[in-house]
Amino acid sequence: MNSTDDPDWTQLRQQWQGMVDLGRRHPDTPLGRVADRLAAAPPPAESPSGPVIIDTDIGGDADDAIALAVAALRLPDLALVLTGDECDRQRARFATHFLAELGRPEVPVVAGADLGNDRYLCVRDLIPPETPAPTGDVVAAVEAVCAATDGPVRWVGMGPMSNLAAVLAARPHLAERLLVTQMGGALRYRDPTRAEHNVRLDPAAAVAVVRTPGLPLWLVTSDVTFTPELEVTAAGPLYAALTAPDAPAWARTLRAHLDRWFTGFHPGTIQHDALTLSAALHLPFVDFDTTAVSFDDIGRMREDPDGTTVPLSTGAHYPAFMTWLHRQLLPSAPVPAA
């Protein structure tokens, strides 16, 4: 189902346009400045089109799996899933199994960069033994998606930027073909001694991506995503819906994934990646403003007048987004009021 088939899309698009129009009638006021920021974001005036590539470190924090479920259920144009921060291709095996349960076995999965980490992988026992370990070449797979269309290809980055940096280094001409929406970076990270997680895993890749000339890049930072307003817990309505007796197989797998994350790591999962997906779909939940940024040697982001100017997230409309998320996953289940 295309996003534009959902009545919520039409209402959100109308509200976005109304805010922009009202603000433009009152320039040089706070309302006018809000309208300027809205207009600077990817506009939801029409549905974006083109193949979608998801680059994910699925299998750790369950927000990746939630985002992939939305993409598989709602985006016919989902063309490729790449896995990053690999652990002996176990993330790719889980993605393959999960996509099959979601009714999308035709979507190819390619195991990408292995950065030598396995701390956050918590789904090994959820992968059926017969699930194959995907093989393939990341660069070749992305090149094939681009070759199959004359238009842009949407890239949704949910993990470290290793795969994207490798593609851009090997095939620089693809920079102008990819529309990249990446979860990562922070100007005010909660631990000032470290970089944000996705950047910290491969700082050199983040630097290379941000410096790539001509690459359309929107960054959804943890300054905006790290909030309890985006948290899913075992006490919340989404988890309850996943435990229904008639829940589909994919919902049971997602619930089991959540259980392992809650037990082994944290009592909640914050929806960094699903919010990033919504921005890639040009839904008006994330506000952007252009900012010149750079990274230091360990990947900490800072404003830098000599850096690269990119659309950077400045805020988000959390209750409306969470309502949308619930409806995309389980349309008939009760959802929280926006």
C-alpha positions as CSV (number, residue, x, y, z in Angstrom):
1,M,0.0,0.0,0.0
2,N,1.3,3.4,-0.9
3,S,1.5,6.0,1.9
4,T,-0.9,8.2,-0.1
5,D,-3.7,5.5,0.2
6,D,-3.9,6.2,3.9
7,P,-6.4,9.0,4.9
8,D,-4.0,10.2,7.6
9,W,-1.6,11.1,4.7
10,T,-4.1,13.5,3.2
11,Q,-4.9,15.2,6.5
12,L,-1.3,15.6,7.4
13,R,-0.4,17.0,4.0
14,Q,-3.3,19.5,4.2
15,Q,-2.2,20.6,7.7
16,W,1.4,21.0,6.6
17,Q,0.4,23.1,3.6
18,G,-2.0,25.2,5.8
19,M,0.8,26.0,8.3
20,V,3.2,27.0,5.5
21,D,0.5,29.2,3.8
22,L,-0.5,30.9,7.1
23,G,3.1,31.6,8.0
24,R,3.9,33.1,4.6
25,R,1.1,35.6,5.2
26,H,2.9,36.7,8.3
27,P,6.6,37.1,7.5
28,D,9.1,38.3,10.0
29,T,7.0,36.8,12.9
30,P,7.5,33.6,14.9
31,L,4.8,32.0,12.8
32,G,6.6,33.0,9.6
33,R,9.8,31.4,10.9
34,V,8.0,28.2,11.7
35,A,6.7,28.2,8.1
36,D,10.2,28.7,6.8
37,R,11.4,25.7,8.7
38,L,8.5,23.6,7.5
39,A,9.1,24.6,3.9
40,A,12.8,23.7,4.2
41,A,11.9,20.1,5.1
42,P,11.2,17.4,2.5
43,P,7.6,18.5,1.6
44,P,4.7,16.1,1.9
45,A,2.9,17.9,-0.9
46,E,3.2,14.7,-3.0
47,S,4.2,11.1,-2.4
48,P,7.9,10.5,-3.0
49,S,8.5,7.8,-5.5
50,G,11.3,5.4,-6.5
51,P,12.9,2.3,-5.0
52,V,13.7,2.2,-1.3
53,I,16.9,0.8,0.1
54,I,17.1,0.2,3.9
55,D,20.5,0.0,5.5
56,T,20.0,-1.5,9.0
57,D,21.8,-3.0,12.0
58,I,18.6,-5.1,12.7
59,G,18.8,-7.6,15.5
60,G,19.9,-5.4,18.4
61,D,17.6,-2.6,19.5
62,A,14.2,-3.6,18.2
63,D,13.4,-0.2,16.7
64,D,15.1,-1.4,13.5
65,A,12.7,-4.4,13.2
66,I,9.7,-2.1,13.8
67,A,10.9,0.2,11.1
68,L,11.5,-2.7,8.7
69,A,8.1,-4.1,9.4
70,V,6.5,-0.8,8.4
71,A,8.5,-0.6,5.2
72,A,7.7,-4.2,4.3
73,L,4.0,-3.9,5.0
74,R,3.5,-0.5,3.4
75,L,6.1,0.1,0.7
76,P,5.7,-1.9,-2.5
77,D,8.9,-0.1,-3.7
78,L,11.1,-1.7,-1.0
79,A,13.8,-3.0,-3.2
80,L,16.8,-3.9,-1.1
81,V,17.8,-4.5,2.6
82,L,21.4,-4.1,3.6
83,T,22.7,-5.0,7.0
84,G,25.5,-3.2,8.7
85,D,27.6,-3.8,11.9
86,E,27.3,-7.4,10.9
87,C,27.9,-10.4,13.2
88,D,28.8,-13.4,11.0
89,R,25.8,-12.5,8.8
90,Q,23.3,-13.2,11.6
91,R,21.6,-9.8,11.2
92,A,21.1,-10.6,7.5
93,R,19.7,-14.0,8.3
94,F,17.2,-12.5,10.8
95,A,16.2,-9.8,8.2
96,T,15.6,-12.6,5.6
97,H,13.5,-14.6,8.0
98,F,11.5,-11.5,9.2
99,L,10.8,-10.3,5.6
100,A,9.5,-13.7,4.7
101,E,7.1,-13.6,7.7
102,L,6.0,-10.1,6.6
103,G,5.1,-11.5,3.2
104,R,8.1,-9.9,1.4
105,P,10.4,-12.9,0.6
106,E,11.2,-11.3,-2.8
107,V,13.1,-8.4,-1.2
108,P,16.8,-9.2,-1.5
109,V,19.0,-9.0,1.6
110,V,22.8,-8.4,1.4
111,A,25.1,-8.7,4.4
112,G,27.2,-5.6,4.6
113,A,30.1,-4.3,6.7
114,D,31.2,-6.2,9.8
115,L,32.8,-3.9,12.3
116,G,33.7,-6.5,14.8
117,N,30.8,-5.9,17.3
118,D,28.3,-8.4,18.7
119,R,27.3,-6.9,21.9
120,Y,23.8,-5.9,20.9
121,L,22.8,-8.9,18.8
122,C,19.9,-10.5,20.7
123,V,17.9,-12.5,18.1
124,R,20.1,-15.5,17.3
125,D,17.6,-18.0,18.8
126,L,14.8,-16.4,16.7
127,I,16.4,-17.4,13.4
128,P,15.2,-20.8,12.1
129,P,18.2,-23.0,11.4
130,E,17.3,-23.4,7.8
131,T,17.4,-19.7,7.1
132,P,20.3,-19.1,4.6
133,A,23.1,-16.6,5.3
134,P,22.7,-14.0,2.5
135,T,25.7,-13.4,0.3
136,G,26.3,-10.7,-2.2
137,D,28.1,-7.5,-2.8
138,V,26.7,-4.3,-1.3
139,V,28.1,-2.1,-4.1
140,A,26.8,-4.4,-6.9
141,A,23.4,-4.7,-5.2
142,V,22.9,-0.9,-4.9
143,E,24.2,-0.4,-8.4
144,A,21.6,-2.9,-9.7
145,V,18.7,-1.0,-7.9
146,C,19.9,2.3,-9.4
147,A,20.2,0.7,-12.9
148,A,16.6,-0.5,-12.8
149,T,15.1,3.0,-12.6
150,D,15.7,6.4,-14.3
151,G,14.7,8.3,-11.2
152,P,16.1,8.7,-7.7
153,V,16.6,5.9,-5.2
154,R,15.6,6.5,-1.6
155,W,18.2,5.3,1.0
156,V,17.1,5.0,4.6
157,G,20.0,4.7,6.9
158,M,19.3,3.1,10.3
159,G,22.8,2.1,11.4
160,P,26.4,3.1,10.9
161,M,27.2,4.6,7.5
162,S,29.8,2.0,6.5
163,N,27.8,0.6,3.6
164,L,26.9,4.0,2.2
165,A,30.5,5.2,2.4
166,A,31.6,2.1,0.6
167,V,29.1,2.6,-2.2
168,L,30.0,6.3,-2.6
169,A,33.7,5.5,-2.7
170,A,33.3,2.7,-5.3
171,R,30.7,4.4,-7.4
172,P,30.9,8.2,-6.9
173,H,28.4,8.9,-9.7
174,L,25.7,7.3,-7.6
175,A,25.8,10.2,-5.2
176,E,23.4,12.2,-7.4
177,R,21.0,9.2,-7.6
178,L,20.6,8.5,-3.9
179,L,18.2,10.5,-1.7
180,V,19.6,9.7,1.8
181,T,17.8,10.0,5.1
182,Q,20.1,8.9,7.8
183,M,19.5,8.4,11.5
184,G,22.7,9.5,13.2
185,G,24.7,12.3,14.8
186,A,23.9,14.7,17.5
187,L,24.9,18.3,18.3
188,R,24.1,17.8,22.0
189,Y,24.7,14.2,22.7
190,R,23.7,13.0,26.2
191,D,27.3,11.9,26.8
192,P,29.6,14.7,25.6
193,T,32.7,12.5,25.8
194,R,31.3,10.2,23.0
195,A,29.7,10.4,19.6
196,E,26.2,9.3,18.9
197,H,25.9,5.5,18.5
198,N,25.6,5.1,14.7
199,V,28.4,7.6,14.1
200,R,30.6,6.2,16.9
201,L,30.6,2.7,15.3
202,D,32.3,4.1,12.2
203,P,33.3,7.7,12.4
204,A,35.4,7.7,9.2
205,A,32.3,6.5,7.2
206,A,30.2,9.3,8.6
207,V,32.8,11.9,7.7
208,A,33.1,10.5,4.2
209,V,29.3,10.5,3.7
210,V,28.7,14.0,4.9
211,R,31.6,15.4,2.8
212,T,30.4,13.7,-0.4
213,P,29.7,16.4,-3.0
214,G,26.2,16.5,-4.5
215,L,24.7,13.9,-2.1
216,P,21.2,14.8,-1.0
217,L,21.4,14.0,2.7
218,W,19.0,14.6,5.6
219,L,20.2,13.8,9.1
220,V,17.7,12.8,11.8
221,T,19.8,13.3,14.9
222,S,19.4,11.7,18.4
223,D,18.9,15.2,19.7
224,V,15.4,14.8,18.3
225,T,14.9,11.0,18.5
226,F,16.2,10.3,22.0
227,T,13.0,11.0,24.0
228,P,10.6,8.9,26.1
229,E,7.8,10.2,23.8
230,L,9.1,7.7,21.2
231,E,9.5,4.7,23.6
232,V,7.8,1.4,23.2
233,T,7.6,-0.7,26.4
234,A,6.0,-4.0,27.5
235,A,3.3,-1.9,29.2
236,G,2.3,0.0,26.1
237,P,-0.4,-0.4,23.5
238,L,1.8,-1.6,20.7
239,Y,3.3,-4.4,22.7
240,A,-0.2,-5.4,23.8
241,A,-1.4,-5.5,20.2
242,L,1.5,-7.8,19.3
243,T,0.5,-10.3,22.0
244,A,-3.1,-10.8,20.6
245,P,-4.0,-14.4,20.1
246,D,-4.7,-13.8,16.4
247,A,-1.5,-11.8,15.8
248,P,0.3,-12.8,12.6
249,A,3.6,-14.7,12.7
250,W,5.7,-11.6,12.1
251,A,4.0,-9.9,15.2
252,R,4.9,-12.9,17.4
253,T,8.5,-12.7,16.2
254,L,8.7,-8.9,16.8
255,R,7.2,-9.4,20.3
256,A,9.8,-12.1,21.0
257,H,12.5,-9.7,19.8
258,L,11.2,-7.0,22.1
259,D,11.2,-9.4,25.0
260,R,14.9,-10.2,24.5
261,W,15.8,-6.6,24.2
262,F,13.8,-5.6,27.3
263,T,15.3,-8.5,29.3
264,G,18.9,-8.2,28.1
265,F,19.4,-4.5,27.6
266,H,16.8,-1.9,28.3
267,P,13.1,-1.8,29.4
268,G,12.1,0.1,26.3
269,T,13.0,0.8,22.7
270,I,13.0,4.3,21.3
271,Q,11.8,4.6,17.8
272,H,14.8,6.4,16.2
273,D,14.6,4.4,13.0
274,A,10.9,4.4,12.3
275,L,10.9,8.2,12.8
276,T,13.7,8.3,10.2
277,L,11.7,6.2,7.9
278,S,8.8,8.6,8.2
279,A,11.1,11.5,7.2
280,A,12.3,9.6,4.2
281,L,8.7,9.2,3.1
282,H,8.3,13.0,3.4
283,L,5.7,12.7,6.1
284,P,5.5,15.9,8.2
285,F,6.5,14.5,11.6
286,V,10.2,15.7,11.6
287,D,11.1,19.4,11.3
288,F,14.4,20.3,9.5
289,D,16.6,23.3,9.2
290,T,19.8,23.7,7.2
291,T,22.9,23.7,9.3
292,A,26.6,23.5,8.5
293,V,28.2,20.7,10.5
294,S,31.4,18.6,10.8
295,F,32.7,15.7,12.9
296,D,35.7,15.6,15.1
297,D,38.2,12.6,15.2
298,I,35.9,10.4,17.3
299,G,32.7,11.4,15.5
300,R,31.2,14.1,17.7
301,M,29.1,16.4,15.6
302,R,29.4,20.2,15.9
303,E,28.2,23.3,14.1
304,D,30.9,24.5,11.8
305,P,30.6,27.4,9.4
306,D,33.3,25.7,7.3
307,G,31.6,22.4,7.4
308,T,28.9,20.8,5.1
309,T,25.5,22.3,5.0
310,V,22.8,19.7,5.4
311,P,19.1,19.6,6.5
312,L,19.3,18.7,10.2
313,S,16.4,17.6,12.3
314,T,15.3,20.3,14.8
315,G,12.2,18.8,16.3
316,A,9.4,16.3,15.8
317,H,5.7,15.9,16.4
318,Y,5.8,12.8,18.6
319,P,2.2,11.9,19.4
320,A,1.1,12.2,15.8
321,F,4.0,10.1,14.7
322,M,3.3,7.3,17.3
323,T,-0.3,7.2,16.2
324,W,0.8,6.8,12.6
325,L,3.3,4.1,13.6
326,H,0.7,2.0,15.3
327,R,-1.7,2.3,12.4
328,Q,0.9,1.2,9.9
329,L,1.8,-1.9,11.9
330,L,-1.6,-3.0,13.1
331,P,-4.4,-0.9,11.6
332,S,-7.2,-2.6,13.6
333,A,-5.5,-2.4,17.0
334,P,-6.2,0.4,19.5
335,V,-3.7,3.3,19.2
336,P,-2.7,6.1,21.7
337,A,-4.4,9.4,21.2
338,A,-2.3,11.9,19.3
